[in-house]
Amino acid sequence: MTRFRSHMDQALAEARAAGARGEVPVGAVVVAPDGRIVARAGNRTRELNDPTAHAEMLALRAACAAAGSERLPGHALYVTLEPCPMCAAAIGFARIARLCYGAADPKSGGIAQGARIYAHPQCHHAPEVYDGIAAAESEALLKEFFAARR
């Protein structure tokens, strides 16, 4: 039996690095079925002038490139903030098996808030979802980031 191990600490490190670059501090890591981290990323929307350069999207792109496939069956994605609808759809299209996220996103979330992508009958694949992992630390990063800009 495989023991569960959270990789949220690595996602938080990516979020901190994103915040240090002036990006909204969100980080993500993709974990292979054997427990290896195969991709990691933090937000880079401002740096790349790309509204799709969310941490999840960048991590999925890197993991798919490394796998040589557009699908990542058996993989897990750890992200510090509830994915938006765009990212939630991409996670489903990539066939991620397990999604673990930290802070809820009442404004722009696409999993438990707002669009609830995986609840739609048009959704082809919904991962197992685990929320609230390191939520307090994830929320604190976001609150500190935005407080410094207001």
N, C-alpha and C positions, 0 to 999 in steps of 0.2 A: 504494500500500500504506500502511495506517495504522500508525504506530509505536505500540507499547505505551508507556503512561505510567502509572506507579503513582500512585494518589491516596491512598495510605496515610498520607502526612503530614497530610492534612486529617482523616482518620479519627482519627489520633493526637491532633490538636488537640481534636477533639470529646471524646475519652476524657479528656484532661487537664481539660477544662472540667467534665465529669461528676464527676471525682474532687474537684475544687475545690468542687463543690456537695454533697459527701458521698455521692455515688452511686458504685457500683462503676464504675471507669474503663474503660468500653467506649464506643467511638465508631464511627459508620458514615457512609458517604456513598454516594449513588446517582449514578451517572454515565451520562449519555445516550450513545447511539451516536456522537454527534459529539464526545464528550470533555468536555462541560460537566457540572459538578456541578449536579444538579437538586434534591437534598435532602441534608441533613446532620442528624445528631442524636447525642446521647449518652444514656446511660441516665437515666431519670427515674422509676424505679419508686417510690422513696420520696417524691419531691416530689409525684407525682400519685396516690400510694396506689393504684397500678395494677401488678399483677404482670406484665402484658403490655407495659409501657412500656420494653421493651428498646430499645437504640439501633437495631437492625435494623428492628424493628416501626415505630418512630416515623419512621425515614427512608423506609421503604416507604410508609407512609400518606401522608406529605408528597409523595413523588414521584408516587404514584397520583392524589392530589388535583390536583397541578399538570398531570398528563397528561390528567385527566378519564377515566381508565380504571383498571380493577382489574388490568390487565396491563401489564408493562413489557418487551416483547420488545426484544432488542438492548441492554438496559441492563446495567450492571455494578454490583455492590455490593461495597464495600470495608469490612471490619469488623476491628477490632483483636483480637477473640477468636473462636474457633470458635463458630459459632452453635449454640444449644441446639436440641433437637428442635422446639419450638414455632416458633422463628424459621426453622429449616431448612424446615419445611413451608410457612410463609408465603412464603419466597423462591421455592419451587417453584410455589406457587399464583400468584405474581406473574409467573411466567415470566421471571425474571431469567436473562440469558444467561450471565453470568460472575460467580462468587463468588470474591473474593480475601480471605483472612483471615490474621491474624498469628499469635497464640499458639494452640497446641492447648489444649483444655479436657478433660483426662482425667476430671474429675468430672461435668461436665454437657454435654459436647459432643454434637452430633447429626449430625456429618458423618463424621469419621474415627474418632471415639470413640463409645461407647455405642450409641445407637439406629441410627446410620448410615441416616438417612432416605432418602437417594437410592439406596441399595442394595436397597430393598424393591420387590417387583413392583407394589405398589399405588401407587408414586410415578408421578404423571402427567408430571412434568417435572423433570429434574435439570440444573442449570447446569454449565458447565465449572467445576471447582474448582481453585484455586491456593492452596496453604497456605504458611505460613512467611514471608510478606512482612512485614518489620520485626518478626519474632517476638521478638527479644531486647528491643527497646524496649517492645513490648506487654506482654511478661511482666514487665519491670521495673516498669512502671506498676502492675500488679496486685499484685506482691509488696510494693512500697512502701506501697500503699494498705492492704493487709491487715496488714502488720507494724505500722503505726501504730495499728491498732485492737486489737491483741492485747496 
